[in-house]
């Protein structure tokens, strides 16, 4: 499992989040401040799990993502999947839990 170095929590397991979630965490948001939900990007047999916000649904749809369920977004184009993966970054898992 990947780790991140966090100023508050030290070396911790990392979770993948969109820039919208990262911005919310960095702003010091309280739990429930925004709707953060698990999302899995899928292309053929590749699954890429992370966390996003409601605004990210529109962005992923614009990139060509097809929502199969509330948490699963499938891509049929490899380049579009790569662009979608580029929206994610690693964050300390404890920081993420604090806003869930």
Rosetta blueprint (number, residue, H / E / L):
1 X L
2 X L
3 X E
4 X E
5 X E
6 X E
7 X L
8 X L
9 X L
10 X E
11 X E
12 X E
13 X E
14 X E
15 X E
16 X E
17 X E
18 X E
19 X H
20 X H
21 X H
22 X H
23 X H
24 X H
25 X H
26 X H
27 X L
28 X L
29 X L
30 X L
31 X L
32 X L
33 X L
34 X L
35 X L
36 X E
37 X E
38 X E
39 X E
40 X E
41 X E
42 X E
43 X E
44 X L
45 X L
46 X E
47 X E
48 X E
49 X E
50 X E
51 X E
52 X E
53 X E
54 X H
55 X H
56 X H
57 X H
58 X H
59 X H
60 X H
61 X H
62 X H
63 X L
64 X L
65 X L
66 X E
67 X E
68 X L
69 X L
70 X L
71 X L
72 X E
73 X E
74 X E
75 X E
76 X L
77 X L
78 X H
79 X H
80 X H
81 X H
82 X H
83 X H
84 X H
85 X H
86 X L
87 X L
88 X E
89 X E
90 X E
91 X E
92 X E
93 X H
94 X H
95 X H
96 X H
97 X H
98 X H
99 X H
100 X L
